[in-house]
Amino acid sequence: MLAAANEIRSEFLKNQIGKTVNVLFENDNEGYTENYTPVKVYTDVECGSMLKVKITESDNDYCYGEITE
């Protein structure tokens, strides 16, 4: 059952690639979209900032992207 849940999560995160989403940053480079998808970027961002991020890749736990604004 856990394996199935992990596969569904991984597939969901993979389907976010290519989308541009609003992310509320809670740490230096980590935040969540409006639907609570976890996102990391490769640059430091001020905590509390909401920025547009283009999702470029994912793994089993996070989407990764680039700030577009």
Secondary structure as the mmCIF struct_conf table of DSSP 4:
data_model
#
loop_
_struct_conf.conf_type_id
_struct_conf.id
_struct_conf.beg_label_comp_id
_struct_conf.beg_label_asym_id
_struct_conf.beg_label_seq_id
_struct_conf.end_label_comp_id
_struct_conf.end_label_asym_id
_struct_conf.end_label_seq_id
HELX_RH_AL_P HELX_RH_AL_P1 LEU A 2 LYS A 14
TURN_TY1_P TURN_TY1_P1 ASN A 15 GLY A 18
STRN STRN1 THR A 20 PHE A 25
BEND BEND1 GLU A 26 ASN A 29
STRN STRN2 GLU A 30 THR A 33
TURN_TY1_P TURN_TY1_P2 GLU A 34 ASN A 35
STRN STRN3 PRO A 38 VAL A 41
BEND BEND2 TYR A 42 THR A 43
TURN_TY1_P TURN_TY1_P3 CYS A 47 GLY A 48
STRN STRN4 MET A 50 SER A 58
BEND BEND3 ASN A 60 ASP A 61
STRN STRN5 CYS A 63 ILE A 67
#
